[in-house]
Amino acid sequence: MDIESFQQTLTTDIIGKSHIEYHPQVSSTNDLAITRGKTDGAIEGSLIISEHQTAGRGRYGRKWSAPHGKCILASVIFRHRLKQDQVHLPNLIGALSIAQGIHSITGLDARIKHPNDVRIEKKKVAGVLTEIEYDKHRHPFFVLGFGINVNITVEEFPPELRSTATSLQLAGSDTGNREICRIELLQSVLQELEQNYLILKTGDLSGIEQKVSDWEEKT
């Protein structure tokens, strides 16, 4: 990923505006973001991106595995103090933003599978993990991490996941099986995420819930 090109063309006002970290490999982007938030006082919108995770995880500590350079693996630090009735929303706005970003760039019908997955034709293509922590001043913050399977081939998926997971390249194979530009996709997701986060900050739960309903997977 050409991180310099990414920074120059990113149009968000909060996410990645003042601080972006890019790493070829980390244990987990969420772990690194939590460390930055706790000890370094990382500002709101700080963005961490990696090409590979050695200890990536999803909900309930499930392992998230992805081949090097084929996915989007990122975490964002947010400083909004969540109210009790908002703690479930970051996962949903993350999934919503990914579905919107995927559709915008690829035209694929990505859908939210509650509470934190994005699927295409019932196969998982992305996941979100939100973790709430406190900095050294006991101020709360949350880290919203996500992984998107972008250019993974069938052979690169473990056999046990081939029936339940997919990538954007595989899902779009009927349009030429072309590789997806990860920079364009990440920028689109982050733009959607920023807009959805700003709605969350207003306290408009009904607005978020309606948008989620419009993008959720139909049974």
N, C-alpha and C positions, 0 to 999 in steps of 0.2 A: 504494500500500500504506500503510495506516494503521499506521505504525511504533510509535506510542504505545500503541495497542490491542494490538499484537503483544507489546510488552515487558510490558505489564501482565498478560497472560494466559499467557505462556510458563511452563511448569512444570518445565523442566530445572533441574538442580543445578550443571551445569558450563558447558554451551554457552549463551552469551549471558547468563550470570548476572551478570557484572561489567562487560562491555564489549560494546556493540553499536554498529556504525557503519552508517548508512544514507546512500546516495548516489543521487541521480537518475541519475548517469552516471559511470562510471569507465573506464579503459582495460581493466582486468581486476581482478576481485575477488581472484584469486590473487596478482597482482602487488602489490596494495595490502596484502594480508595478509602477504606475504613481507617487504615493507618494514617493516611494523609489528613483525613478529617479529625482524627483524635489528637494527633501530636503536632501536626504542621499548621493546623488552623486553615486548611484549604478552603478557598472561597466558594460561594455558590456557583454552580455551573462547571466546576472543575471536571475535566473529562480525561479518563484513562482508557487507552486502546492497546490491545495486544494482538499479535498474530497467533499466539498459542498459549494455552494454559495447561500447567502440569497438575493442577488440583482444582479445576473448575467444578462447580457444583450447582445444582438446582434446588428446587423445593425439597424439604425434608432431608437435605444433605445428599441427595442423589447425585452421582457423578455426571458431569457434563464433559463429554469428550469430543474433540474436533481436530481434524488434520490441519497442519500448519498452513496458514495463508489462504485457507479456503472459506473462512467464515468471517463474520463480524463479531468481535468479542469486546465489549465496552462497558464502562461503569461511569455514572454521573453522580456528583455530590450535590444534594439539595439541602437548603437550610430552613425551609418552611417548617414551622412547628405544627405537626399534624394533630388535629383534634381526634377525640376518641372515635367519632363517626367517620373519620377520614383514613384510618390506618389501612383499610383494605384497598384504597384507591390507587396508590402508586403502582402496584402490580397491574392493575387494570389499565391505567393510562399508558403504562409501558407497552402492554400487549396491543392496545388500541393504536398507538403511534407506529408500532412495527407493521401492523396490518395496513394502516393507511400508507406508510412509506413504501411497502412492497407493491401495493396496488398502483401507486403513483408512478413508480419506476418501471415496473414490469407488466402491469395490467392484470396480474394474477389475482384470483379471488381468495385472498388470505382472510381467515376468520379467527376470532378470539374464542378460545376454549377455556372457560373459567377454571381457575382464577388467574392463570399466568402464562398460558400457552397460546401460540399462534399456529394454526394448522391450514393446510391446503388439501382439499379432498380427503379430510379426516386423518391426514398424516402430519406429524409435528415438524414444523420448519423453524420454530424459534421459541425461546422461553425467557422469562423475566424472573429476577430474584431481587426483592427489596429487603434491605436490612436497616434497622433503626439503631443508632448508636449515640453516644454523648462525647463531646470534646472535653478538653482538659478544664474548661470553665463550666462544665456540666450543662452546656447548651446542646439540645438535641439536633441531630441531622439525620438524613437518611441517604443511603446509597442505592441507586437503581441500576442494577446490572442486567445485561441482556446478551444473549447469543443468538445469531441467525445463521442457519446453514445456507450458504450462498452458492458456492461452486463445487460442492462435494459430488463425486460420482457414485454410482451404485456400489462399485468395488471398494470404495473408501469407507462405506458404512459397515460396522460390524454385522455379521449375518443375522444376529438376533434383533437388529433394529430395522432391517430393510423393509419389513412389512408395516412398520408403524412410524417411520421417519422419512423425510424427504429433504431435498434442497431446492432452491429456486431454479437452479439450472435444470434439474431433473423435472421439476413441475412444469417448466416451460419448454420441454423437449419437443413438443408438437409445433413450436414456432422456430425451430432451428437448433435447439440444444446449445445456444450461445452462452458464453460466460457473461455473468452479470458484473457490472462495474461496482465494486464495493464502496468506492468513494462516493459516487452518486447516491447509492442506496443509503449509506450512513448519514449523509447530509440530509436526505429527505426524511429519514426517521427522526433525526434530532430536531429538525424544523417542526415536525408534527408534535414531538414530545414537548418542546418548549411552549407551543400554543396550548396544549392540553394541561401542562403544568400551571400556566397562568390562569386557566379556568379553575383549576383546583385551588389556587391561592385565593380566589375570590369567594370560595365557600359554596360555589354553585354546584352542589352535588347532583341535582337533577339534570343539569346540563351535561355533566360527565356521564351519568348513568344512561342518558338518552343516546349519546354518541356510542357508548359501549354496546347498547342494545342494537343499534343499527349495524354494528360490525360483528356481532357474535354469531357463532356457528349455529346453524339451524339443524334441529334434530329431525 
